[in-house]
Amino acid sequence: MERAGSPSPLQLVKRTLPELNGAMQRVAEHILANPDEVARGSITKLAETARTSAATVTRLSTQLGYAGYPALRAALAMEVGRGLEAGWASDIGSAIGPADPPEQVLNVLASTQANALRNALAAIDLTAVTRVADAIAGARRTHIYGEWGDAIPARELYIRLLRIGIPVWFFDGPQSSQIGAGLLGEGDVALTVIRSGHDTTALDFVQRSQAAGALTVAITGVVASPLARQADVTLDTGTAVGGTWTEFFAGRASDVLTAGLLFVLVAQRVPDHLTANAPNGPGLPVVRPDR
C-alpha cells in the first residue's frame, strides 16, 4: 500500500491493543494511559509498573515496528512534544471541563484535529482511493450513505461531486438506502461514510449494492469492523470514534480530509466538467459554458 506518512506510536498501540493479552496488554495499556511518563522513563520502570519483564517490553516494541524500546520511547517523546507545542494538556483527549477558559478549549480542539490529520496521512491507502476515484468518474450512478454525525462529511462529498456534474445521490435512512441500493448495477458505486464501521443500515446498504453488482466503498476509522470487511474497498481515515465528544470531533478532520481527497481525484479525471475560471466560486454550482 502506498501511504504519505507514518502512524504515531500511540495510534499503533491503540490498533495493536485488541490483539494483545496478558503482560503485553498491560504494557500497552500503561503506555496509552501515561505516554508522557513512558517517554521519560526507563524500560525497567515500565516493566515494573506493568508487572512484567524488560524482555516483554522489548517484544511489544518490535511488534509495533520499532527496533526496540529506545526507538519506541523516542517516538513517544516526539509525540508528547508535538502535543505540548500545540498547547495540549497532559490529559489530551479527555472531555473538556466546564470551567476551562476559551483559550484552552481552542488549543485542545485544534490539537486533537491536528493529530487526527497526521493519523490520516499515515492511514489513507493512496492506491485504494485512486481506484475509487476512477470508478466514480466513470460510474453511471454513485450512491452515498451517511447518517447522523457521519452524514456531514458524506453530504459534503455528495455536494462537491454533484457540483462538478457527477451523477450522484445521497441517502440517510434505512428505507431510502434500500431503494437506492436497488437502483444500482454493474459499473456503479455505493459509498458509505461510517466512522465506527458498525451500522446495520450501512451494512445492509453495502450488501444490497454488492448483490446488484456495484462497487462498494467504506470510509471508516475501524478497518476491522463488519462494514469494512464487507466492502470491496475500504478507505481508512486513521481515527476511530473514541469515547468522548472531543475525540469524535477530532476525527471529523480525518473524515473530511479523506472525502476531500477523493473529490479532488475525481475532479482531476473530469476536467471538462469545470469552467476555466470557476466564476461562481468553489462553493456554488459550476455553470457549464454549453448550457
N, C-alpha and C positions, 0 to 999 in steps of 0.2 A: 504494500500500500504506500502511496506517495502522500506525505504529510509535510506541512510547512513549519512545524515546530516540535518541541519535545514536551511531554507532560510534566507537571510539577510533582515533587516527591509525595506530597500529601494526597494528590489525586491518584497516584499509583498505589499508595497504601489503601485508600478507600476502595479502589477497584479490586484489589487483591484480597481484602479482608474476608469476603464470603467464602473464599477457597481455603482459608486457614483454620486451624484448630489448635487447641492446647496452648503450649508455650509461645508458639509463633503468633497466635491470635492475641495473646496478652501483650506481647511486644508491640504489635501493630496498633492495638487499641490505646496503649500508652503514648505512642508517637502521635496519634491523632488528637489525643486529649491534651498533650503537653509538648507541642512542636518546638517552642522556644527553649524549654528545659532540655530536651533531647539535643537540640542544635548546639547547646553549650556543654553538654555532659560527655562523659566517657562511656565506652562500651560496657565497662564493668558496672557503672552506675545504672545504666539502662537494664542490664541483665539482672541485677539485684532487685530493682523495682518491679520487674516483670516476673520475678521468681523463676529465673531460668539461667542458662549458661551463656557465656560470650559467644560460643560456637553457634547457638541458636540465633542470636542477633546477626551474626555474620551470614548465616544461611538465608535469613529473611532479606538481608541487604542484597545478596546476589540474586535472589528470586525476583526482586524488584527491578533488577537490571543494572545494579551498581557493582563496582569492582570489589567493594567491601564496605564495612561500616564507616570508615573515614570519608568515603565518597558520598555515602548517604547523608552523613552528618553535615558535610559541606553544602550539599544541595538543600538540606533543611535550613541551614543558616542563611543561605541566599534567599530562600522563600520567605523566611521570617523577616529578613532585612527589607525585602521588597515591600512587605506589608507595613513595616514601620515607616518607611519613606513615604508611603501613600497615606499615612495617618491612621493606620489600623490600630485598634485597641488590641491588647494581648489576647482577648477572647473573641476575636473577629468571627463573625458567623452566628453569634448568639442574637437573640431578639433585641431590638433597640429599646432601651429603657425609657419610661415615660417622662423622666426628668432630664434626659440627655439634651444638651444645647444643640441648636441647629448646625453649628459647625461640625460637631462630632457625628451627627446623623448624616450629613452630607459626605463626610470623609468615609464613613462605613459603607454607605451605598455605592459611592464611586469606586472604592477599593475592591469591594466584592465583585462588582461588574468587571473591573479590570482583570481580576483573577479569572473570571469566567471566560473572558476573551482569550487569555493565554491558554486556558484549557481547550478551548475550541480550536485554536491554531494547531494544537498537538493531536486533536481527535479527528478532525474532518478528513475523510478519505477523498483526496482530490480526484482519483480515478473514478470512484463511485459517483461523485457529484457531477463529473463530466458526462458520465453515462446517462444520468437523469436529465441533464440539460439537453443532450442530443435527443432523447426520447420526447421531451416536452415540445421542443422546437418542431418536431415532425409529427406530433400526435394529432389525430382528428379531434379528440377531446381530452382535456385534463381536468380531473375532478379532485378537489382539495377538501379534506375533512379536518376540522378542529373545533373543540368545544371548550367553553368557559375560558380559563386563562390561556389555554393553548390556541384559542380562536384568534387572539390578537396577532401573533406572527403569521398564522395561517391565512387570515383575511388580508393582511398586508401583502403577502406573496400573491394572493389572488388578484388584488387591485393592480399590483405592478405588472403582472402578466397580461391582464385584461387591457391595460393601458397601451401595451405595445402590440395589440392585435392577436394575442394567443387565445384560441378558443378554450376558455377555462370557466369552471363553475365551482361555487363554494357551498359546502354543506355543514350544518352544525347540529343535527339531531338524528335520532335513530330512523325515523320514517323517511326523511328526505335523503339520508345517506344510503338507505336500502334501494330507493328508487334510482338514485344517482349511479350506484354500482351496477344496476341492471341495464343502464343505458350504454355501458362501456363495451368495448370489443377489442379485437386484435389491433395492436398498434396504439392503443390509448394508454393513458397514465392515471393511476389512482394514488394520490399522495396524502399522507396523514401527518399532522404535527401533534405529537403526544409526548410531553417531556418524560413522564413516568414509564411509558410503554405498556401500562396496564389500563386498558379501557375496552370494555366488552363491545361497545358500539363501533369503535375504531377497528377492533379485530374482526368483527362481522363485516364491516365495510371492505377490509382488505381481502378477506376470504371470498366474498361475493364477487369482488372485482377480479380476483385471480381466476375464479371459475368462468368469468366472462371473457378471459383472455387478455386482460390489461396488465401492464407492468405496474407492480405495486411498490410504493416507496414509503418508508417510515423515517421521519425526522424525530429523533428521540435522544435522551440523555442516558438511557439504560439499554445497552446493546444485548444484555442477557434476558430482556423482557419477552413475554409472549408475542407482542406485536412486532418487535424487531426480528425475532426468529421466524415469524410467518412471512414478513415482507420479502419481496425479491431483492430489494436494495435497501440498506439501512444507512442513513447519514447520521453519524454520532456527533452530537453537539458538545460532548465533553462535560456536561453539567447535569446531574440528576435533579430530582425535585427538591430534596432537602427537607428538613423538619421545621423550618421557620419561614416566615414571610420574607425575611431578609435574604435567605438563601434562594427562595423561589424567584424573587425579584432579580437577583444577580444572574440567574440562569436565563432571564429574558434576553440579556445581551448576546449570549451564545446562540439562542434560538433565532434571533433577528439576523445575526451575522451569517448563519448557515443559510437561511432563506434568502438573504440579500445576495450572497454569493451565487446561489442558484439562479436568481433572477438575472443578474448581470451576465452569467454564462449563457443563459437562454437568449438574452438581448444580443449578445455577440453573434449568435447564429442566425438572427433575423434582422440584420441592419436595415434592410429595405422597409421595415415597419416603422422606422423612425425618420423624422424630418431632420435636415441637416442642422438647423438651429434650435430645434425644440421650442418654438415660440411661446408655448403655454407654460413652460417650466416643468420640472420633474414631478410635481405633484398633481398635474392636470392631464386630461386625455390628450394624446397626440392627434393633431389634425393632419390627416393624410392629404397630400397635395392633389391626389386624383379624385377626391371626394367633394 
